[in-house]
Amino acid sequence: MFKVAIIGPIVSVERIQSVIKDFPSRLSFTSFIYESAIETIEIVKSQYDAFDYFLFSGPIPYDLATRAGVASDKFFSIVLLETGFYKALLNVTHQVKRPIERLSIDIINNSNIADASLSQLNTSVQQVFVETFDAAVDCWTLYEHHIHLWEAGKIDAVLTCYPNIMDALKEKGIPCDWISTTKLAIQHALETIDNHAEISYLKQSQIGVCMIHIDNLLYEDPTKLSYDIQFTTLKLNEELLLLSREMNGSL
């Protein structure tokens, strides 16, 4: 079994776990739940050698993991799709129970999901305040940003990347929803990891056999044959060792 570490906030991890139940594979999963996304760096550092792959609940923990100072070739992230944005917009519109004209959005600075999604919709939204942030941000500064816009009467609702910010804003009576990943995106990420695991398994288990026949009738002096065979064997071993190194195999 290949071991996969799942890293994210509790609501995201629980959603991933619900998809895993119906996902038959060669993978075993262990969840690491954080209170603050910045904890991702220490989780990755301390668990890096214990797991074959890491699955991050979204772009925020994935971005932070790449700053842990370790190779990222076994990192996988659940992609934030436009459907996740549309779902959040639909949910918050249902909360308001009228068309939304002014919207505040926070989004990680390496994503254009908000612009890409809104540009494809014919909606009532006329004014959008987009606050981009670095993955290492103190998320409560985003909370203060949304509160300021709401109290100034500039917005009708909020879309946020943080479920705890959503909960806090709702407690203030502010219509808000969470821009989250979808089950389809989770399924795709799991399939990608499973495919990598299968390739790794095949690399470790495949056996190649090479047979060479040397016609000794081609040699006028048979005494030279044994030396040539040894030289040829050494040359073949060199080539096969180089190939094994490229394929992470053995000889």
C-alpha positions in Angstrom: 0.0 0.0 0.0 1.1 3.5 -0.8 0.7 6.0 2.1 -1.0 9.3 1.5 -1.1 12.2 3.9 -4.2 14.5 3.6 -3.7 18.0 4.9 -6.3 20.8 5.3 -8.9 22.3 7.6 -11.4 19.9 9.1 -14.3 20.7 6.8 -12.2 20.1 3.7 -10.6 16.9 5.1 -14.1 15.5 6.0 -15.2 16.2 2.5 -12.2 14.3 1.1 -12.8 11.4 3.4 -16.4 11.1 2.2 -15.1 10.7 -1.4 -12.4 8.2 -0.3 -15.0 5.8 1.1 -16.2 5.1 -2.5 -12.7 5.1 -4.0 -11.1 1.6 -4.3 -7.4 1.9 -4.7 -3.9 0.8 -3.6 -3.7 3.9 -1.3 -4.0 4.2 2.5 -4.8 7.6 3.9 -3.9 9.5 7.1 -5.4 12.9 7.8 -3.7 15.9 9.3 -6.1 18.7 10.3 -4.8 22.2 11.0 -6.3 25.2 12.8 -4.2 27.7 10.8 -2.9 27.0 7.2 0.6 28.0 8.1 0.9 24.8 10.1 1.1 23.0 6.8 4.9 23.7 6.6 5.7 22.0 9.9 3.4 19.1 9.1 5.1 18.5 5.8 8.6 18.8 7.3 7.9 16.3 10.1 6.0 13.8 8.0 7.8 14.0 4.7 9.7 10.7 4.9 6.8 8.8 6.4 4.5 9.2 3.3 4.7 8.4 -0.4 2.3 11.2 -1.4 0.7 14.4 0.1 -2.7 15.5 -0.8 -3.6 19.1 0.0 -7.2 20.3 0.3 -6.6 23.3 -2.0 -4.2 25.9 -3.3 -3.5 27.5 0.1 -1.9 24.5 1.9 -0.2 23.4 -1.4 1.4 26.8 -1.8 2.7 26.7 1.8 4.0 23.2 1.4 6.2 24.2 -1.5 7.9 26.5 1.1 8.9 23.7 3.4 12.3 23.2 1.8 11.6 19.7 0.5 11.1 18.2 -3.0 7.5 18.7 -4.2 7.4 15.8 -6.6 5.1 13.9 -4.3 2.7 16.9 -3.6 -0.8 16.9 -5.1 -3.5 19.5 -4.7 -7.2 19.5 -5.2 -7.8 22.1 -7.9 -10.2 25.0 -7.3 -12.6 24.9 -10.2 -15.1 27.4 -11.5 -17.9 25.2 -10.4 -16.8 25.7 -6.8 -17.1 29.5 -7.3 -20.5 29.2 -8.9 -21.8 27.1 -6.1 -20.7 29.6 -3.5 -22.2 32.5 -5.5 -25.5 30.6 -5.8 -25.6 29.8 -2.1 -25.0 33.4 -1.0 -27.6 34.6 -3.5 -30.0 32.2 -1.9 -29.1 33.7 1.6 -29.8 37.3 0.4 -33.0 36.2 -1.5 -32.4 38.9 -4.1 -29.9 39.7 -6.9 -26.5 40.6 -5.5 -25.1 43.8 -7.0 -22.0 44.4 -4.8 -19.7 41.6 -3.8 -16.5 41.2 -1.8 -14.2 38.3 -2.6 -10.9 37.1 -1.1 -8.8 34.8 -3.3 -5.2 33.5 -3.2 -2.9 35.7 -5.3 -1.9 32.9 -7.8 -5.5 32.2 -8.8 -7.7 34.0 -11.3 -10.8 31.9 -10.5 -12.9 35.0 -9.5 -12.3 36.9 -12.7 -12.5 33.9 -14.9 -15.8 32.8 -13.4 -17.6 36.2 -13.3 -16.5 37.0 -16.9 -18.6 34.0 -18.1 -21.7 34.9 -16.2 -24.5 37.3 -17.1 -25.3 38.2 -13.5 -26.6 41.2 -11.6 -23.2 41.8 -9.9 -22.0 45.3 -10.9 -19.2 46.0 -8.4 -16.7 43.4 -7.1 -14.0 44.0 -4.5 -11.4 41.4 -5.0 -8.8 41.1 -2.2 -5.9 38.9 -3.2 -3.6 37.4 -0.5 -0.5 35.4 0.0 -0.9 31.9 1.3 0.9 32.8 4.6 -1.5 35.6 5.4 -3.2 36.0 8.8 -6.7 35.2 7.5 -8.3 37.4 10.2 -6.9 40.5 8.2 -9.3 39.3 5.5 -12.1 39.2 8.0 -11.4 42.8 9.0 -11.3 43.8 5.3 -14.8 42.3 4.6 -16.2 43.8 7.9 -14.9 47.3 6.8 -16.6 47.0 3.4 -19.9 45.8 5.0 -20.0 48.5 7.7 -19.3 51.1 5.0 -22.3 49.9 3.1 -20.3 49.0 0.1 -21.2 45.3 -0.3 -24.2 43.0 -0.2 -22.4 39.7 0.4 -19.0 38.0 0.8 -17.3 35.0 -0.8 -14.2 33.7 1.1 -11.6 31.0 0.8 -11.7 30.3 4.5 -14.5 28.4 6.2 -13.7 29.9 9.6 -14.0 33.4 8.1 -17.3 32.4 6.6 -18.6 31.3 10.0 -17.4 34.5 11.7 -19.0 36.7 9.1 -22.3 34.8 9.3 -22.3 35.4 13.1 -22.2 39.1 12.3 -25.3 38.7 10.1 -23.3 39.2 6.9 -24.4 37.0 3.9 -21.3 34.9 3.1 -20.3 31.6 1.6 -17.1 29.5 1.2 -15.3 29.1 -2.2 -14.5 25.4 -1.9 -13.4 22.5 -4.0 -15.9 20.1 -5.5 -16.2 16.3 -5.1 -15.4 16.0 -8.8 -12.1 17.8 -8.3 -11.3 15.6 -5.2 -12.1 12.5 -7.3 -9.7 13.7 -10.1 -6.9 14.3 -7.5 -7.3 10.8 -6.0 -7.2 9.3 -9.5 -4.0 11.2 -10.3 -2.3 9.9 -7.2 -3.5 6.4 -7.8 -2.1 6.5 -11.3 1.3 7.7 -10.0 1.2 4.9 -7.4 0.6 2.3 -10.1 3.5 3.6 -12.2 5.8 3.5 -9.2 4.7 0.0 -8.4 5.3 -1.2 -12.0 8.8 0.4 -11.9 9.6 -1.5 -8.8 8.3 -4.8 -10.0 9.1 -5.1 -13.7 11.8 -7.5 -14.7 13.7 -7.2 -18.0 15.5 -10.2 -19.5 18.2 -9.8 -22.1 19.8 -12.8 -23.9 22.8 -12.5 -26.2 24.1 -15.2 -28.4 27.7 -14.9 -29.7 28.7 -17.0 -32.7 32.2 -18.3 -32.0 32.6 -19.4 -35.6 33.2 -15.7 -36.4 36.5 -15.8 -34.5 39.6 -17.1 -36.2 41.4 -17.3 -32.9 39.0 -18.9 -30.3 41.3 -17.8 -27.4 40.3 -14.2 -27.9 36.6 -15.1 -27.5 36.5 -15.2 -23.7 38.1 -11.7 -23.4 35.7 -10.2 -25.9 32.8 -11.7 -24.0 34.0 -10.2 -20.7 34.5 -6.7 -22.3 31.0 -6.9 -23.9 29.5 -7.9 -20.5 31.1 -4.9 -18.8 29.9 -2.6 -21.5 26.3 -4.0 -21.3 26.3 -3.7 -17.5 27.3 -0.1 -17.8 24.5 0.7 -20.2 22.0 -1.2 -18.1 23.0 0.5 -14.9 22.5 3.9 -16.6 19.1 2.8 -17.8 18.2 1.5 -14.3 19.2 4.8 -12.7 16.9 6.8 -15.1 14.0 4.4 -14.3 14.7 4.2 -10.6 15.1 0.4 -11.1 17.7 -2.1 -10.1 20.1 -4.5 -11.9 
